[in-house]
Amino acid sequence: MEAVRELLAEGTFHEASVEQVADRAGVSRATLYQHFRSRVDLVDAICDTFAANPALSKLREAVEIDDLDAALAETVALATRSGASEDAVLGELYGVAAIDPAARALVERQRADRRG
């Protein structure tokens, strides 16, 4: 997963082969395919990690703060931090979705999760 994250952040995932992803991860291509059926599955697994972002977890708590001013301030700060921490990966992910119809569903799911 870290190899995919790095390639997305570098803006080179769309050019990388599955073999290059495996090399970067230090595993064989066969091992990668044992866990992921395709490049889209790799991106899907990255989308699943967004929910575990610490800033996003805190954001979910912030909207429950009783003091509305404090809740708003904390929500804005955490939303900014959460988005910034994933900015490079998300930018590349949205680019992949623009050229790969199979990735569009992943982006839509990820956007729905963020709105939630």
HUGI-V672883 format. One record per run of one state. SS is the DSSP state (alpha for helix, beta for strand, coil for the rest). FROM is the first residue (numbers start at 1). TO is the last residue. Records with the same first field share a line. If there is no record, write none. Layout:
BEGIN
SS->FROM-TO + FROM-TO
END
This chain:
BEGIN
coil->1-1 + 11-12 + 16-17 + 26-28 + 36-38 + 51-53 + 63-67 + 86-86 + 100-100 + 116-116
alpha->2-10 + 13-15 + 18-25 + 29-35 + 39-50 + 54-62 + 68-85 + 87-99 + 101-115
END
